[in-house]
Amino acid sequence: MRYQRSSALFTEAKNYIPGGVNSPVRAFKAVGGDPIFVKQAKGAYLYDEDGNRFIDYIASWGPLILGHAYEPVINAVIEKARKGTSFGMPTEIETTLAKLAVTMVPNIDKIRFVNSGTEACMSAVRLARGYTGKDKIIKFKGCYHGHADSFLIAAGSGAITFGSPNSPGVTQGTAKDTLLAEYNDLDGVTSLVEANEDQIAAIIIEPVAGNMGCIIPKEEFIHGLRSLCSKEGILLIFDEVMTGFRLGRGGAQEELGVDADIVTFGKVIGGGLPVGAFASRNEIMAKLAPEGPVYQAGTLSGNPLAMSAGLAMLTELDSHPEIFESLDEKTEHLKEGFDNVLRNSGIDYQINKYGSMISLHFTKEPVIDFASSAKGNNDTFKKYFHGMLDQGVYLPPSAFESYFLNDALSYADLDDTIAALERVVPQLK
Ligand SMILES: *Cc1c(COP(=O)(O)O)cnc(C)c1O
């Protein structure tokens, strides 16, 4: 049996860990079957406990943009670990990484490191509320900003996959301060703002969405949000946990030519270790403790191992910006290959791509928001996922997730993936 040992490990894990996993999407609930247990990984390849090799298209959900076990990152972490793993006191490397991040990303003066994207978004909203003195926020259906209470309202990613976009345990009191809008619908947002005059602290958005598949913002929508926020004294929060240091040196702000007021990071900024961050201009960051009254803290924040991984990663990306172009070209190659295979297959599909983010949806209509993404045929997706898995290609185990390409993928790997799709297509009908 191809996945025998993984299945046994999953059975054992379920005895001690809820659902056998420490993050829901890993459990394969949306696609059926048992998850693959990873033994190790190198470059573009994952190796599971049964000895199977997979070409990896999730890269730990984004962080490993240069591939698994990337030498400069691994070496930096090992060297740091020998000097102690945590102090709860300031270290020089925190400033070094902060300075590098601030030089790479437009429009931010200061940055605060936390341990996850969830913490980054949760703290960014608190800061926005503290700064503006207003309570409500607007978020978009299908966008995911981590699992803090205020975001589990029509949330994307695992929350939609498991049919609990509105999680039990989130109080009515919290839910009433989160207003919902449709992605790519500026009129809808404008009406919400008008109906809640002077009550909205922030609009938070994935500037290129990746948690309902990959969804590209329309130009007039994203620029319109910026104008609306400026006009109404609302802070625009770009959740760049996925897009930051992936779409380019300066992330989505730079690629889209839109300045946000607060930017959140995670994933790539930690190089594969647990790091999140939020950043803004001096005037706003001055409200944050210990400089200002908005409280935010963390025992392991700025952890030396995490900082060393992040620094090694960002240093590579900063000194080789051509990596982003290379990733974009590889993703385009995959898109064209998939298009060629699917075009005359009789299967309804859409491919959305932005930079090194891409997703395939089994639907006829363009996928531009949560509603159109949810129209995708999940039975076809399941067959596609398992078919590709059996061909040695690891894709996100849910139709509501973007793939994340890593630069260790070779053109031969991409062509193998396209050839795998060609073999899987007959099973999809
Ligand atoms: C992954 C993700 C988060 C949450 O980050 P965690 O590190 O999983 O807490 C928040 N926002 C976006 C856009 C993400 O993709």
The ligand as an SDF file (V2000), in Angstrom:
LIG
                    3D

 15 15  0  0  0  0  0  0  0  0999 V2000
   -1.6290   32.0720    6.6980 C   0  0  0  0  0  0  0  0  0  0  0  0
   -2.3380   33.3500    6.7580 C   0  0  0  0  0  0  0  0  0  0  0  0
   -2.6230   33.9690    7.9840 C   0  0  0  0  0  0  0  0  0  0  0  0
   -2.4000   33.2940    9.3060 C   0  0  0  0  0  0  0  0  0  0  0  0
   -1.0590   33.0570    9.5800 O   0  0  0  0  0  0  0  0  0  0  0  0
   -0.6980   31.9190   10.6600 P   0  0  0  0  0  0  0  0  0  0  0  0
    0.7970   32.0130   10.7490 O   0  0  0  0  0  0  0  0  0  0  0  0
   -1.2130   30.6390   10.1090 O   0  0  0  0  0  0  0  0  0  0  0  0
   -1.3500   32.2950   11.9310 O   0  0  0  0  0  0  0  0  0  0  0  0
   -3.1570   35.2340    7.9620 C   0  0  0  0  0  0  0  0  0  0  0  0
   -3.4130   35.8650    6.8040 N   0  0  0  0  0  0  0  0  0  0  0  0
   -3.1700   35.2930    5.6140 C   0  0  0  0  0  0  0  0  0  0  0  0
   -3.4500   36.0490    4.3600 C   0  0  0  0  0  0  0  0  0  0  0  0
   -2.6440   34.0100    5.5540 C   0  0  0  0  0  0  0  0  0  0  0  0
   -2.4600   33.4380    4.3650 O   0  0  0  0  0  0  0  0  0  0  0  0
  1  2  1  0
  2  3  1  0
  2 14  2  0
  3  4  1  0
  3 10  2  0
  4  5  1  0
  5  6  1  0
  6  7  2  0
  6  8  1  0
  6  9  1  0
 10 11  1  0
 11 12  2  0
 12 13  1  0
 12 14  1  0
 14 15  1  0
M  END
$$$$
